[in-house]
Amino acid sequence: MKLNMMYCNDLIELDKQIEKHKVIKTFQDGVADALISGVRDEEQTHHYYSRGYDFGITLYVELNNKRGE
């Protein structure tokens, strides 16, 4: 039971850190910029923005390939 409580505390702390550093929001911004405008925001230097942008470009290419089949 003690191990489960430690695990829960770790998850709570992880959630707080994700929120504090805006990881998900920044990732989503990158995906949206890639899919909607196709232009990277050069002001964004966050690692997760870049990951989101790269993911969005990958999705964009995949979607266009599917349409072309």
PyMOL Python script that loads the backbone (N, CA, C, O; Angstrom):
from pymol import cmd

cmd.read_pdbstr("""\
ATOM      1  N   MET A   1       0.818  -1.195   0.000  1.00  0.00           N
ATOM      2  CA  MET A   1       0.000   0.000   0.000  1.00  0.00           C
ATOM      3  C   MET A   1       0.862   1.260   0.000  1.00  0.00           C
ATOM      4  O   MET A   1       0.518   2.266  -0.620  1.00  0.00           O
ATOM      5  N   LYS A   2       1.995   1.184   0.711  1.00  0.00           N
ATOM      6  CA  LYS A   2       2.888   2.336   0.788  1.00  0.00           C
ATOM      7  C   LYS A   2       3.448   2.675  -0.598  1.00  0.00           C
ATOM      8  O   LYS A   2       3.608   3.847  -0.937  1.00  0.00           O
ATOM      9  N   LEU A   3       3.743   1.652  -1.387  1.00  0.00           N
ATOM     10  CA  LEU A   3       4.259   1.867  -2.743  1.00  0.00           C
ATOM     11  C   LEU A   3       3.227   2.586  -3.607  1.00  0.00           C
ATOM     12  O   LEU A   3       3.580   3.478  -4.378  1.00  0.00           O
ATOM     13  N   ASN A   4       1.965   2.209  -3.486  1.00  0.00           N
ATOM     14  CA  ASN A   4       0.899   2.871  -4.243  1.00  0.00           C
ATOM     15  C   ASN A   4       0.781   4.342  -3.874  1.00  0.00           C
ATOM     16  O   ASN A   4       0.550   5.184  -4.741  1.00  0.00           O
ATOM     17  N   MET A   5       0.938   4.658  -2.588  1.00  0.00           N
ATOM     18  CA  MET A   5       0.844   6.036  -2.131  1.00  0.00           C
ATOM     19  C   MET A   5       2.013   6.851  -2.696  1.00  0.00           C
ATOM     20  O   MET A   5       1.826   8.001  -3.095  1.00  0.00           O
ATOM     21  N   MET A   6       3.207   6.271  -2.732  1.00  0.00           N
ATOM     22  CA  MET A   6       4.367   6.956  -3.306  1.00  0.00           C
ATOM     23  C   MET A   6       4.136   7.200  -4.796  1.00  0.00           C
ATOM     24  O   MET A   6       4.448   8.274  -5.309  1.00  0.00           O
ATOM     25  N   TYR A   7       3.591   6.206  -5.483  1.00  0.00           N
ATOM     26  CA  TYR A   7       3.302   6.317  -6.912  1.00  0.00           C
ATOM     27  C   TYR A   7       2.302   7.440  -7.165  1.00  0.00           C
ATOM     28  O   TYR A   7       2.476   8.232  -8.091  1.00  0.00           O
ATOM     29  N   CYS A   8       1.257   7.510  -6.347  1.00  0.00           N
ATOM     30  CA  CYS A   8       0.250   8.569  -6.493  1.00  0.00           C
ATOM     31  C   CYS A   8       0.869   9.943  -6.273  1.00  0.00           C
ATOM     32  O   CYS A   8       0.569  10.889  -7.001  1.00  0.00           O
ATOM     33  N   ASN A   9       1.736  10.050  -5.267  1.00  0.00           N
ATOM     34  CA  ASN A   9       2.406  11.320  -5.003  1.00  0.00           C
ATOM     35  C   ASN A   9       3.289  11.727  -6.173  1.00  0.00           C
ATOM     36  O   ASN A   9       3.346  12.902  -6.533  1.00  0.00           O
ATOM     37  N   ASP A  10       3.981  10.754  -6.769  1.00  0.00           N
ATOM     38  CA  ASP A  10       4.816  11.041  -7.940  1.00  0.00           C
ATOM     39  C   ASP A  10       3.972  11.538  -9.103  1.00  0.00           C
ATOM     40  O   ASP A  10       4.372  12.464  -9.808  1.00  0.00           O
ATOM     41  N   LEU A  11       2.810  10.934  -9.309  1.00  0.00           N
ATOM     42  CA  LEU A  11       1.929  11.361 -10.397  1.00  0.00           C
ATOM     43  C   LEU A  11       1.379  12.758 -10.153  1.00  0.00           C
ATOM     44  O   LEU A  11       1.250  13.554 -11.083  1.00  0.00           O
ATOM     45  N   ILE A  12       1.057  13.048  -8.910  1.00  0.00           N
ATOM     46  CA  ILE A  12       0.567  14.387  -8.575  1.00  0.00           C
ATOM     47  C   ILE A  12       1.658  15.414  -8.838  1.00  0.00           C
ATOM     48  O   ILE A  12       1.393  16.475  -9.403  1.00  0.00           O
ATOM     49  N   GLU A  13       2.884  15.102  -8.429  1.00  0.00           N
ATOM     50  CA  GLU A  13       4.003  16.017  -8.653  1.00  0.00           C
ATOM     51  C   GLU A  13       4.277  16.182 -10.153  1.00  0.00           C
ATOM     52  O   GLU A  13       4.544  17.290 -10.617  1.00  0.00           O
ATOM     53  N   LEU A  14       4.210  15.091 -10.903  1.00  0.00           N
ATOM     54  CA  LEU A  14       4.404  15.160 -12.351  1.00  0.00           C
ATOM     55  C   LEU A  14       3.352  16.061 -12.986  1.00  0.00           C
ATOM     56  O   LEU A  14       3.675  16.891 -13.836  1.00  0.00           O
ATOM     57  N   ASP A  15       2.101  15.903 -12.579  1.00  0.00           N
ATOM     58  CA  ASP A  15       1.020  16.733 -13.108  1.00  0.00           C
ATOM     59  C   ASP A  15       1.265  18.210 -12.803  1.00  0.00           C
ATOM     60  O   ASP A  15       1.025  19.071 -13.650  1.00  0.00           O
ATOM     61  N   LYS A  16       1.739  18.497 -11.603  1.00  0.00           N
ATOM     62  CA  LYS A  16       2.043  19.879 -11.237  1.00  0.00           C
ATOM     63  C   LYS A  16       3.160  20.453 -12.106  1.00  0.00           C
ATOM     64  O   LYS A  16       3.089  21.606 -12.530  1.00  0.00           O
ATOM     65  N   GLN A  17       4.177  19.662 -12.367  1.00  0.00           N
ATOM     66  CA  GLN A  17       5.297  20.124 -13.184  1.00  0.00           C
ATOM     67  C   GLN A  17       4.869  20.344 -14.638  1.00  0.00           C
ATOM     68  O   GLN A  17       5.289  21.310 -15.275  1.00  0.00           O
ATOM     69  N   ILE A  18       4.042  19.452 -15.151  1.00  0.00           N
ATOM     70  CA  ILE A  18       3.530  19.600 -16.518  1.00  0.00           C
ATOM     71  C   ILE A  18       2.727  20.888 -16.636  1.00  0.00           C
ATOM     72  O   ILE A  18       2.865  21.631 -17.608  1.00  0.00           O
ATOM     73  N   GLU A  19       1.887  21.145 -15.637  1.00  0.00           N
ATOM     74  CA  GLU A  19       1.078  22.370 -15.628  1.00  0.00           C
ATOM     75  C   GLU A  19       1.968  23.608 -15.487  1.00  0.00           C
ATOM     76  O   GLU A  19       1.788  24.594 -16.202  1.00  0.00           O
ATOM     77  N   LYS A  20       2.913  23.550 -14.574  1.00  0.00           N
ATOM     78  CA  LYS A  20       3.792  24.691 -14.304  1.00  0.00           C
ATOM     79  C   LYS A  20       4.580  25.091 -15.549  1.00  0.00           C
ATOM     80  O   LYS A  20       4.725  26.277 -15.844  1.00  0.00           O
ATOM     81  N   HIS A  21       5.078  24.115 -16.264  1.00  0.00           N
ATOM     82  CA  HIS A  21       5.923  24.398 -17.420  1.00  0.00           C
ATOM     83  C   HIS A  21       5.150  24.452 -18.734  1.00  0.00           C
ATOM     84  O   HIS A  21       5.742  24.600 -19.803  1.00  0.00           O
ATOM     85  N   LYS A  22       3.829  24.330 -18.651  1.00  0.00           N
ATOM     86  CA  LYS A  22       2.942  24.449 -19.812  1.00  0.00           C
ATOM     87  C   LYS A  22       3.337  23.512 -20.960  1.00  0.00           C
ATOM     88  O   LYS A  22       3.304  23.889 -22.132  1.00  0.00           O
ATOM     89  N   VAL A  23       3.710  22.290 -20.592  1.00  0.00           N
ATOM     90  CA  VAL A  23       4.193  21.317 -21.567  1.00  0.00           C
ATOM     91  C   VAL A  23       3.131  21.011 -22.616  1.00  0.00           C
ATOM     92  O   VAL A  23       3.402  21.091 -23.814  1.00  0.00           O
ATOM     93  N   ILE A  24       1.940  20.666 -22.182  1.00  0.00           N
ATOM     94  CA  ILE A  24       0.892  20.262 -23.125  1.00  0.00           C
ATOM     95  C   ILE A  24       0.453  21.441 -23.983  1.00  0.00           C
ATOM     96  O   ILE A  24       0.300  21.299 -25.196  1.00  0.00           O
ATOM     97  N   LYS A  25       0.249  22.601 -23.369  1.00  0.00           N
ATOM     98  CA  LYS A  25      -0.174  23.795 -24.120  1.00  0.00           C
ATOM     99  C   LYS A  25       0.864  24.160 -25.177  1.00  0.00           C
ATOM    100  O   LYS A  25       0.514  24.494 -26.309  1.00  0.00           O
ATOM    101  N   THR A  26       2.128  24.097 -24.808  1.00  0.00           N
ATOM    102  CA  THR A  26       3.200  24.454 -25.738  1.00  0.00           C
ATOM    103  C   THR A  26       3.275  23.442 -26.882  1.00  0.00           C
ATOM    104  O   THR A  26       3.468  23.824 -28.036  1.00  0.00           O
ATOM    105  N   PHE A  27       3.123  22.155 -26.568  1.00  0.00           N
ATOM    106  CA  PHE A  27       3.100  21.115 -27.595  1.00  0.00           C
ATOM    107  C   PHE A  27       1.931  21.356 -28.555  1.00  0.00           C
ATOM    108  O   PHE A  27       2.097  21.279 -29.772  1.00  0.00           O
ATOM    109  N   GLN A  28       0.762  21.644 -28.008  1.00  0.00           N
ATOM    110  CA  GLN A  28      -0.424  21.905 -28.831  1.00  0.00           C
ATOM    111  C   GLN A  28      -0.221  23.122 -29.725  1.00  0.00           C
ATOM    112  O   GLN A  28      -0.643  23.117 -30.882  1.00  0.00           O
ATOM    113  N   ASP A  29       0.417  24.158 -29.205  1.00  0.00           N
ATOM    114  CA  ASP A  29       0.696  25.349 -30.014  1.00  0.00           C
ATOM    115  C   ASP A  29       1.563  24.986 -31.220  1.00  0.00           C
ATOM    116  O   ASP A  29       1.337  25.478 -32.326  1.00  0.00           O
ATOM    117  N   GLY A  30       2.548  24.128 -31.000  1.00  0.00           N
ATOM    118  CA  GLY A  30       3.415  23.700 -32.096  1.00  0.00           C
ATOM    119  C   GLY A  30       2.648  22.923 -33.152  1.00  0.00           C
ATOM    120  O   GLY A  30       2.820  23.152 -34.349  1.00  0.00           O
ATOM    121  N   VAL A  31       1.799  22.004 -32.707  1.00  0.00           N
ATOM    122  CA  VAL A  31       0.987  21.217 -33.644  1.00  0.00           C
ATOM    123  C   VAL A  31       0.071  22.138 -34.440  1.00  0.00           C
ATOM    124  O   VAL A  31      -0.030  22.011 -35.661  1.00  0.00           O
ATOM    125  N   ALA A  32      -0.591  23.057 -33.762  1.00  0.00           N
ATOM    126  CA  ALA A  32      -1.512  23.976 -34.433  1.00  0.00           C
ATOM    127  C   ALA A  32      -0.786  24.851 -35.452  1.00  0.00           C
ATOM    128  O   ALA A  32      -1.281  25.052 -36.561  1.00  0.00           O
ATOM    129  N   ASP A  33       0.371  25.366 -35.088  1.00  0.00           N
ATOM    130  CA  ASP A  33       1.128  26.194 -36.041  1.00  0.00           C
ATOM    131  C   ASP A  33       1.504  25.397 -37.283  1.00  0.00           C
ATOM    132  O   ASP A  33       1.443  25.916 -38.397  1.00  0.00           O
ATOM    133  N   ALA A  34       1.887  24.156 -37.097  1.00  0.00           N
ATOM    134  CA  ALA A  34       2.272  23.324 -38.244  1.00  0.00           C
ATOM    135  C   ALA A  34       1.081  23.025 -39.141  1.00  0.00           C
ATOM    136  O   ALA A  34       1.174  23.151 -40.362  1.00  0.00           O
ATOM    137  N   LEU A  35      -0.029  22.632 -38.548  1.00  0.00           N
ATOM    138  CA  LEU A  35      -1.191  22.219 -39.344  1.00  0.00           C
ATOM    139  C   LEU A  35      -1.956  23.391 -39.937  1.00  0.00           C
ATOM    140  O   LEU A  35      -2.430  23.316 -41.071  1.00  0.00           O
ATOM    141  N   ILE A  36      -2.078  24.459 -39.188  1.00  0.00           N
ATOM    142  CA  ILE A  36      -2.923  25.568 -39.636  1.00  0.00           C
ATOM    143  C   ILE A  36      -2.158  26.573 -40.489  1.00  0.00           C
ATOM    144  O   ILE A  36      -2.602  26.933 -41.579  1.00  0.00           O
ATOM    145  N   SER A  37      -1.017  27.022 -39.998  1.00  0.00           N
ATOM    146  CA  SER A  37      -0.294  28.058 -40.750  1.00  0.00           C
ATOM    147  C   SER A  37       0.905  27.508 -41.515  1.00  0.00           C
ATOM    148  O   SER A  37       1.335  28.100 -42.505  1.00  0.00           O
ATOM    149  N   GLY A  38       1.443  26.387 -41.065  1.00  0.00           N
ATOM    150  CA  GLY A  38       2.616  25.826 -41.721  1.00  0.00           C
ATOM    151  C   GLY A  38       3.877  26.646 -41.479  1.00  0.00           C
ATOM    152  O   GLY A  38       4.884  26.476 -42.167  1.00  0.00           O
ATOM    153  N   VAL A  39       3.809  27.537 -40.496  1.00  0.00           N
ATOM    154  CA  VAL A  39       4.943  28.410 -40.208  1.00  0.00           C
ATOM    155  C   VAL A  39       5.314  28.274 -38.739  1.00  0.00           C
ATOM    156  O   VAL A  39       4.472  28.423 -37.853  1.00  0.00           O
ATOM    157  N   ARG A  40       6.584  27.989 -38.497  1.00  0.00           N
ATOM    158  CA  ARG A  40       7.081  27.868 -37.127  1.00  0.00           C
ATOM    159  C   ARG A  40       7.219  29.256 -36.516  1.00  0.00           C
ATOM    160  O   ARG A  40       7.745  30.169 -37.153  1.00  0.00           O
ATOM    161  N   ASP A  41       6.753  29.412 -35.298  1.00  0.00           N
ATOM    162  CA  ASP A  41       6.906  30.666 -34.560  1.00  0.00           C
ATOM    163  C   ASP A  41       8.333  30.717 -34.016  1.00  0.00           C
ATOM    164  O   ASP A  41       8.666  29.994 -33.077  1.00  0.00           O
ATOM    165  N   GLU A  42       9.163  31.557 -34.594  1.00  0.00           N
ATOM    166  CA  GLU A  42      10.571  31.632 -34.216  1.00  0.00           C
ATOM    167  C   GLU A  42      10.773  32.156 -32.802  1.00  0.00           C
ATOM    168  O   GLU A  42      11.856  32.010 -32.233  1.00  0.00           O
ATOM    169  N   GLU A  43       9.734  32.767 -32.229  1.00  0.00           N
ATOM    170  CA  GLU A  43       9.815  33.253 -30.853  1.00  0.00           C
ATOM    171  C   GLU A  43       9.704  32.101 -29.845  1.00  0.00           C
ATOM    172  O   GLU A  43      10.111  32.228 -28.690  1.00  0.00           O
ATOM    173  N   GLN A  44       9.152  30.992 -30.304  1.00  0.00           N
ATOM    174  CA  GLN A  44       8.970  29.829 -29.428  1.00  0.00           C
ATOM    175  C   GLN A  44      10.259  29.016 -29.375  1.00  0.00           C
ATOM    176  O   GLN A  44      10.693  28.467 -30.388  1.00  0.00           O
ATOM    177  N   THR A  45      10.861  28.939 -28.206  1.00  0.00           N
ATOM    178  CA  THR A  45      12.107  28.187 -28.059  1.00  0.00           C
ATOM    179  C   THR A  45      11.931  26.948 -27.191  1.00  0.00           C
ATOM    180  O   THR A  45      12.885  26.203 -26.970  1.00  0.00           O
ATOM    181  N   HIS A  46      10.727  26.728 -26.701  1.00  0.00           N
ATOM    182  CA  HIS A  46      10.450  25.599 -25.818  1.00  0.00           C
ATOM    183  C   HIS A  46      10.628  24.282 -26.570  1.00  0.00           C
ATOM    184  O   HIS A  46      10.184  24.145 -27.709  1.00  0.00           O
ATOM    185  N   HIS A  47      11.272  23.328 -25.934  1.00  0.00           N
ATOM    186  CA  HIS A  47      11.511  22.009 -26.532  1.00  0.00           C
ATOM    187  C   HIS A  47      10.204  21.362 -27.003  1.00  0.00           C
ATOM    188  O   HIS A  47      10.152  20.783 -28.088  1.00  0.00           O
ATOM    189  N   TYR A  48       9.161  21.460 -26.194  1.00  0.00           N
ATOM    190  CA  TYR A  48       7.907  20.801 -26.543  1.00  0.00           C
ATOM    191  C   TYR A  48       7.150  21.519 -27.653  1.00  0.00           C
ATOM    192  O   TYR A  48       6.326  20.902 -28.327  1.00  0.00           O
ATOM    193  N   TYR A  49       7.407  22.794 -27.857  1.00  0.00           N
ATOM    194  CA  TYR A  49       6.846  23.477 -29.026  1.00  0.00           C
ATOM    195  C   TYR A  49       7.447  22.850 -30.288  1.00  0.00           C
ATOM    196  O   TYR A  49       6.726  22.536 -31.235  1.00  0.00           O
ATOM    197  N   SER A  50       8.755  22.671 -30.296  1.00  0.00           N
ATOM    198  CA  SER A  50       9.433  22.066 -31.455  1.00  0.00           C
ATOM    199  C   SER A  50       8.939  20.652 -31.704  1.00  0.00           C
ATOM    200  O   SER A  50       8.706  20.267 -32.850  1.00  0.00           O
ATOM    201  N   ARG A  51       8.778  19.877 -30.640  1.00  0.00           N
ATOM    202  CA  ARG A  51       8.266  18.510 -30.785  1.00  0.00           C
ATOM    203  C   ARG A  51       6.857  18.531 -31.374  1.00  0.00           C
ATOM    204  O   ARG A  51       6.532  17.724 -32.245  1.00  0.00           O
ATOM    205  N   GLY A  52       6.020  19.459 -30.894  1.00  0.00           N
ATOM    206  CA  GLY A  52       4.660  19.582 -31.411  1.00  0.00           C
ATOM    207  C   GLY A  52       4.639  20.026 -32.863  1.00  0.00           C
ATOM    208  O   GLY A  52       3.855  19.519 -33.665  1.00  0.00           O
ATOM    209  N   TYR A  53       5.509  20.979 -33.198  1.00  0.00           N
ATOM    210  CA  TYR A  53       5.576  21.463 -34.572  1.00  0.00           C
ATOM    211  C   TYR A  53       6.001  20.331 -35.504  1.00  0.00           C
ATOM    212  O   TYR A  53       5.394  20.133 -36.556  1.00  0.00           O
ATOM    213  N   ASP A  54       7.024  19.599 -35.131  1.00  0.00           N
ATOM    214  CA  ASP A  54       7.490  18.473 -35.955  1.00  0.00           C
ATOM    215  C   ASP A  54       6.397  17.418 -36.103  1.00  0.00           C
ATOM    216  O   ASP A  54       6.214  16.864 -37.188  1.00  0.00           O
ATOM    217  N   PHE A  55       5.674  17.139 -35.029  1.00  0.00           N
ATOM    218  CA  PHE A  55       4.569  16.186 -35.078  1.00  0.00           C
ATOM    219  C   PHE A  55       3.470  16.691 -36.007  1.00  0.00           C
ATOM    220  O   PHE A  55       2.918  15.924 -36.796  1.00  0.00           O
ATOM    221  N   GLY A  56       3.155  17.975 -35.913  1.00  0.00           N
ATOM    222  CA  GLY A  56       2.136  18.563 -36.781  1.00  0.00           C
ATOM    223  C   GLY A  56       2.511  18.495 -38.252  1.00  0.00           C
ATOM    224  O   GLY A  56       1.665  18.208 -39.099  1.00  0.00           O
ATOM    225  N   ILE A  57       3.770  18.756 -38.555  1.00  0.00           N
ATOM    226  CA  ILE A  57       4.235  18.650 -39.951  1.00  0.00           C
ATOM    227  C   ILE A  57       4.120  17.210 -40.433  1.00  0.00           C
ATOM    228  O   ILE A  57       3.710  16.965 -41.567  1.00  0.00           O
ATOM    229  N   THR A  58       4.478  16.261 -39.581  1.00  0.00           N
ATOM    230  CA  THR A  58       4.347  14.845 -39.940  1.00  0.00           C
ATOM    231  C   THR A  58       2.897  14.491 -40.233  1.00  0.00           C
ATOM    232  O   THR A  58       2.609  13.798 -41.210  1.00  0.00           O
ATOM    233  N   LEU A  59       1.985  14.963 -39.393  1.00  0.00           N
ATOM    234  CA  LEU A  59       0.564  14.721 -39.632  1.00  0.00           C
ATOM    235  C   LEU A  59       0.107  15.350 -40.942  1.00  0.00           C
ATOM    236  O   LEU A  59      -0.641  14.737 -41.704  1.00  0.00           O
ATOM    237  N   TYR A  60       0.558  16.570 -41.202  1.00  0.00           N
ATOM    238  CA  TYR A  60       0.201  17.278 -42.425  1.00  0.00           C
ATOM    239  C   TYR A  60       0.630  16.480 -43.667  1.00  0.00           C
ATOM    240  O   TYR A  60      -0.142  16.322 -44.613  1.00  0.00           O
ATOM    241  N   VAL A  61       1.843  15.992 -43.646  1.00  0.00           N
ATOM    242  CA  VAL A  61       2.360  15.207 -44.776  1.00  0.00           C
ATOM    243  C   VAL A  61       1.559  13.918 -44.934  1.00  0.00           C
ATOM    244  O   VAL A  61       1.185  13.547 -46.047  1.00  0.00           O
ATOM    245  N   GLU A  62       1.296  13.236 -43.813  1.00  0.00           N
ATOM    246  CA  GLU A  62       0.521  11.993 -43.862  1.00  0.00           C
ATOM    247  C   GLU A  62      -0.879  12.232 -44.421  1.00  0.00           C
ATOM    248  O   GLU A  62      -1.365  11.450 -45.238  1.00  0.00           O
ATOM    249  N   LEU A  63      -1.524  13.305 -43.985  1.00  0.00           N
ATOM    250  CA  LEU A  63      -2.877  13.614 -44.473  1.00  0.00           C
ATOM    251  C   LEU A  63      -2.860  13.911 -45.976  1.00  0.00           C
ATOM    252  O   LEU A  63      -3.731  13.449 -46.713  1.00  0.00           O
ATOM    253  N   ASN A  64      -1.879  14.672 -46.419  1.00  0.00           N
ATOM    254  CA  ASN A  64      -1.791  14.975 -47.849  1.00  0.00           C
ATOM    255  C   ASN A  64      -1.489  13.737 -48.671  1.00  0.00           C
ATOM    256  O   ASN A  64      -2.004  13.599 -49.780  1.00  0.00           O
ATOM    257  N   ASN A  65      -0.670  12.838 -48.158  1.00  0.00           N
ATOM    258  CA  ASN A  65      -0.395  11.575 -48.851  1.00  0.00           C
ATOM    259  C   ASN A  65      -1.653  10.735 -48.969  1.00  0.00           C
ATOM    260  O   ASN A  65      -1.899  10.122 -50.007  1.00  0.00           O
ATOM    261  N   LYS A  66      -2.457  10.703 -47.898  1.00  0.00           N
ATOM    262  CA  LYS A  66      -3.705   9.931 -47.919  1.00  0.00           C
ATOM    263  C   LYS A  66      -4.687  10.501 -48.947  1.00  0.00           C
ATOM    264  O   LYS A  66      -5.379   9.753 -49.637  1.00  0.00           O
ATOM    265  N   ARG A  67      -4.737  11.814 -49.037  1.00  0.00           N
ATOM    266  CA  ARG A  67      -5.647  12.448 -50.013  1.00  0.00           C
ATOM    267  C   ARG A  67      -5.210  12.175 -51.438  1.00  0.00           C
ATOM    268  O   ARG A  67      -6.042  12.092 -52.342  1.00  0.00           O
ATOM    269  N   GLY A  68      -3.901  12.035 -51.645  1.00  0.00           N
ATOM    270  CA  GLY A  68      -3.374  11.829 -52.981  1.00  0.00           C
ATOM    271  C   GLY A  68      -3.456  10.394 -53.469  1.00  0.00           C
ATOM    272  O   GLY A  68      -3.200  10.124 -54.643  1.00  0.00           O
ATOM    273  N   GLU A  69      -3.806   9.478 -52.590  1.00  0.00           N
ATOM    274  CA  GLU A  69      -3.858   8.056 -52.988  1.00  0.00           C
ATOM    275  C   GLU A  69      -5.063   7.756 -53.837  1.00  0.00           C
ATOM    276  O   GLU A  69      -5.255   6.614 -54.254  1.00  0.00           O
TER     277      GLU A  69
END
""", "prot")
cmd.dss("prot")
cmd.show_as("cartoon", "prot")
cmd.util.cbc("prot")
cmd.orient("prot")
